[in-house]
Amino acid sequence: MNASSSAVLLAQDTPWRQFVRDFSQSRIALFGLALLVIVLLLAIFAPWLAPQNPYDLAKLDLMDSRLPPGSESMLGATFVLGTDGMGRDMFSAILYGLRVSLMVGVISGAIALALGAGLGVSAAFFGGRYEQILMRIVDIQLGFPAILVALILIAVLGPGIEKVIIALVTVQWAYYARTARSAALVERNKEYMEAARGLGLPTWRVLLKHLIPNTLPPLLVVGTVQVAHAIALEATLSFLGLGLPITEPSLGLLIANGYEYMLSGKYWISVYPGVALLLTIVAINLVGDQLRDVLNPRLAR
């Protein structure tokens, strides 16, 4: 292969290489991505990184209750971030809380994305009364604050991780449905769609193989924002005592557990989980902002 051929191959970047190059132009986005990767790794490997299982009652000692950061236990273990009112190591509790918060946010976001994208794309494709009724439902739901809808659902369904996921899916699907419909309306009358219909392809194939894949870029951007929103909303519900039970730790529940000790100077019980929650949401939003700019250059700042 001569030099001119090599130059031509290098000039012909694949879409993936183009995406990576555009994404890496923002140092803030790279910082957010690195921070997000660290958070994910800490959550995934929490059972191996945590000095103790903070929810194994046999390993807790009330004599270690509310120790400040850097203190040592009666057995000689060092609590880097201190302990809470039950004597749990805060560093371990935060790692386990990250697992639950991320799991709830990602699972609810994935289900809401699948549900909302399917309904929104089908509404744009079929149109008519079905589209009108669906979009009126979307408008009505988006007219209510998300936290209000979630509180009502939790009050009806009761606490529990699966109930929280159901509430978050109910709150989020409308955002995906509206975005998917808008993107599908743009794609519906393009040449490849007319060709697919002209060939007599089944409706399910036109939707799954052609229309839905071309509406994914804006949905991915919305997805990152909604995952961060779901994590914050779950933390709010848990802080109010209406989210996850104490046996299913999350960052919001850890913050709530230390709230009563704030005035007595034991700030670390609430502050450190709050910092972990803040960093997680900021990392996701930074990545989402850059995804928006890359996938839709017209919105780039």
C-alpha positions in Angstrom: 0.0 0.0 0.0 1.5 3.3 -1.1 1.5 6.6 0.9 -1.5 8.1 -1.0 -3.7 5.1 -0.3 -2.8 5.3 3.4 -3.7 9.0 3.5 -7.1 8.3 1.9 -7.9 5.6 4.5 -6.9 7.8 7.3 -9.1 10.6 5.9 -12.1 8.3 5.7 -13.0 8.2 9.4 -15.7 5.9 10.6 -18.7 7.4 12.3 -17.4 6.0 15.6 -14.1 7.7 15.2 -15.8 11.0 14.3 -18.0 10.7 17.4 -15.0 10.0 19.7 -13.1 12.9 18.2 -16.0 15.3 18.6 -16.8 14.2 22.1 -13.1 14.5 23.3 -13.0 18.1 22.2 -14.5 19.1 25.5 -12.3 18.7 28.5 -15.2 19.2 30.8 -17.0 16.3 29.2 -13.9 14.1 29.5 -13.7 15.0 33.2 -17.4 14.1 33.5 -16.9 10.8 31.7 -13.9 9.9 33.9 -15.8 10.8 37.0 -18.8 8.7 35.9 -16.5 5.7 35.1 -15.0 6.0 38.6 -18.5 6.2 40.2 -19.6 3.1 38.2 -16.5 1.1 39.2 -17.0 2.0 42.8 -20.6 0.9 42.7 -19.9 -2.3 40.8 -17.0 -3.4 43.0 -18.5 -2.2 46.3 -18.6 -5.6 48.0 -14.8 -5.9 47.4 -13.8 -2.3 48.1 -16.0 -1.7 51.2 -14.2 -2.4 54.5 -17.4 -3.8 55.9 -20.9 -4.8 54.8 -22.8 -1.8 56.4 -26.1 -3.7 56.4 -24.8 -6.9 58.1 -26.1 -6.3 61.7 -23.6 -8.8 63.1 -20.7 -6.6 62.1 -22.1 -3.4 63.6 -21.3 -2.1 67.0 -23.2 0.8 68.7 -20.0 1.7 70.5 -18.8 3.0 67.1 -21.8 5.2 66.7 -21.2 8.7 65.2 -17.4 8.6 65.2 -15.8 11.5 63.3 -13.7 10.9 60.1 -10.4 9.2 60.8 -11.5 7.6 64.0 -10.6 4.0 65.0 -13.0 1.4 66.2 -12.7 -0.7 69.3 -11.2 -3.5 67.2 -8.6 -1.2 65.6 -10.4 -0.5 62.2 -10.1 3.0 60.8 -13.3 4.8 59.6 -12.0 7.1 56.9 -15.3 9.0 56.6 -16.6 8.3 60.1 -19.7 6.4 61.1 -23.4 7.0 61.3 -25.8 6.6 64.2 -25.8 2.8 63.8 -22.1 2.5 63.8 -21.9 1.8 60.1 -18.7 2.8 58.2 -19.8 5.8 56.0 -17.4 4.9 53.2 -18.9 1.4 53.0 -22.4 2.8 53.2 -21.8 5.3 50.4 -20.4 2.6 48.1 -23.5 0.3 48.7 -25.8 3.3 48.4 -24.3 4.2 45.0 -25.1 0.7 43.8 -28.8 1.0 44.7 -29.2 4.6 43.5 -27.5 3.8 40.1 -29.5 0.6 39.7 -32.8 2.3 40.3 -31.9 5.2 38.0 -30.7 3.0 35.1 -33.4 0.4 35.3 -36.2 2.9 35.5 -34.6 5.0 32.7 -34.3 1.9 30.4 -37.9 0.8 31.0 -39.2 4.3 30.5 -37.1 4.7 27.3 -38.4 1.5 25.8 -42.0 2.3 26.7 -41.9 6.0 25.7 -40.0 5.4 22.5 -42.4 2.7 21.4 -45.4 4.8 22.1 -44.0 8.0 20.6 -42.7 6.4 17.4 -45.9 4.5 16.8 -47.9 7.7 17.4 -45.9 9.5 14.7 -46.1 6.6 12.3 -49.9 5.8 12.6 -51.1 9.3 13.4 -54.8 10.0 13.6 -56.8 9.8 16.8 -54.3 7.5 18.4 -51.6 10.2 18.1 -54.0 12.9 19.4 -55.1 10.9 22.5 -51.5 9.8 23.4 -50.1 13.3 23.1 -53.0 14.8 25.2 -52.1 12.2 27.9 -48.4 13.2 27.6 -49.3 16.9 27.9 -51.5 16.3 30.9 -48.8 14.3 32.7 -46.0 16.8 31.9 -48.3 19.5 33.3 -47.9 18.1 36.8 -44.6 18.3 38.8 -42.7 15.0 38.7 -42.2 14.8 42.4 -46.0 15.2 43.0 -46.8 12.3 40.7 -44.2 10.1 42.3 -45.4 11.0 45.8 -49.0 10.0 44.9 -47.9 6.7 43.3 -45.7 5.8 46.3 -48.5 6.6 48.7 -50.8 4.2 46.7 -48.2 1.5 46.0 -46.3 1.6 49.2 -42.5 1.6 49.8 -40.1 -0.8 48.1 -37.5 -0.8 45.4 -39.8 -2.2 42.7 -42.5 0.3 43.7 -40.1 3.2 43.3 -39.0 1.9 39.9 -42.7 1.8 38.8 -43.2 5.4 40.1 -40.1 6.6 38.3 -41.1 4.9 35.0 -44.5 6.5 35.2 -43.0 9.9 35.7 -40.4 9.6 32.9 -42.0 7.8 30.0 -43.8 11.0 28.8 -40.5 12.8 28.2 -39.3 10.0 26.0 -42.6 9.7 24.2 -42.6 13.4 23.2 -39.0 13.3 22.1 -39.5 10.1 20.1 -42.6 11.4 18.4 -40.8 14.7 17.4 -37.8 12.8 16.0 -40.1 10.2 14.2 -42.1 13.0 12.5 -38.9 14.3 10.9 -37.9 10.8 9.7 -41.3 9.6 8.7 -41.4 11.2 5.2 -37.8 10.7 4.3 -36.8 8.7 1.2 -35.7 5.5 3.0 -39.1 5.3 4.8 -41.0 5.8 1.5 -38.8 3.1 0.0 -39.5 0.7 2.9 -43.2 1.2 2.6 -43.0 0.9 -1.2 -41.4 -2.5 -0.9 -44.3 -3.7 1.2 -42.3 -4.4 4.3 -44.3 -5.4 7.4 -45.1 -2.5 9.7 -43.2 -4.0 12.6 -40.1 -4.2 10.4 -40.4 -0.7 9.3 -40.7 0.5 12.9 -38.0 -1.7 14.4 -35.4 -1.8 11.6 -35.8 1.7 10.1 -37.7 4.3 12.1 -36.8 3.6 15.8 -33.0 3.3 15.2 -33.0 6.7 13.5 -34.8 8.3 16.5 -32.3 7.0 19.0 -29.7 9.9 19.0 -32.0 12.5 20.7 -33.4 9.8 23.0 -29.9 9.0 24.2 -29.4 12.6 25.2 -32.8 12.7 27.0 -31.9 9.4 28.6 -28.8 10.7 30.3 -30.7 13.7 31.7 -33.6 11.5 32.9 -31.2 9.0 34.6 -29.7 11.8 36.6 -33.3 13.1 37.3 -34.4 9.7 38.4 -31.5 9.3 40.8 -32.2 12.8 42.3 -36.0 12.0 42.5 -35.4 8.6 44.2 -33.0 10.4 46.7 -35.8 12.9 47.4 -38.4 10.2 48.0 -36.0 8.3 50.3 -35.1 11.4 52.1 -38.8 12.0 52.8 -39.1 8.4 54.0 -41.4 7.4 51.1 -38.8 5.7 48.9 -36.6 2.7 49.7 -36.8 0.9 53.0 -33.9 0.9 55.4 -32.9 -2.6 54.2 -32.3 -1.2 50.7 -29.8 1.6 51.2 -29.5 4.5 48.8 -27.8 7.9 49.0 -31.0 9.7 49.7 -31.7 7.4 52.7 -28.1 7.9 54.0 -28.6 11.7 53.8 -31.9 11.4 55.7 -30.3 9.2 58.4 -27.8 12.0 59.3 -30.1 15.0 59.0 -31.1 14.9 62.7 -27.4 15.0 63.7 -26.5 18.1 61.6 -27.3 20.6 64.4 -25.1 18.7 66.8 -22.0 19.1 64.5 -22.0 15.6 63.1 -22.0 16.8 59.6 -20.3 13.9 57.9 -23.3 11.6 58.2 -25.3 13.6 55.7 -22.6 15.7 53.9 -20.5 12.8 52.5 -23.5 10.9 50.9 -24.7 14.3 49.6 -21.4 15.0 48.0 -21.4 11.5 46.4 -25.0 12.1 45.1 -24.0 15.5 43.7 -20.9 14.2 41.9 -22.9 11.4 40.4 -25.5 13.7 39.0 -23.0 16.2 37.8 -21.0 13.5 36.0 -24.0 12.2 34.2 -25.2 15.7 33.2 -21.7 16.7 31.9 -21.7 13.6 29.7 -25.2 14.3 28.5 -24.5 17.9 27.6 -21.6 16.8 25.4 -23.7 14.1 23.8 -26.3 16.7 22.9 -23.7 18.9 21.3 -22.2 16.1 19.3 -25.4 14.4 18.2 -27.1 17.8 17.4 -24.4 20.4 16.5 -27.1 23.0 16.0 -27.6 23.1 19.8 -23.8 23.3 20.5 -22.8 26.3 22.6 
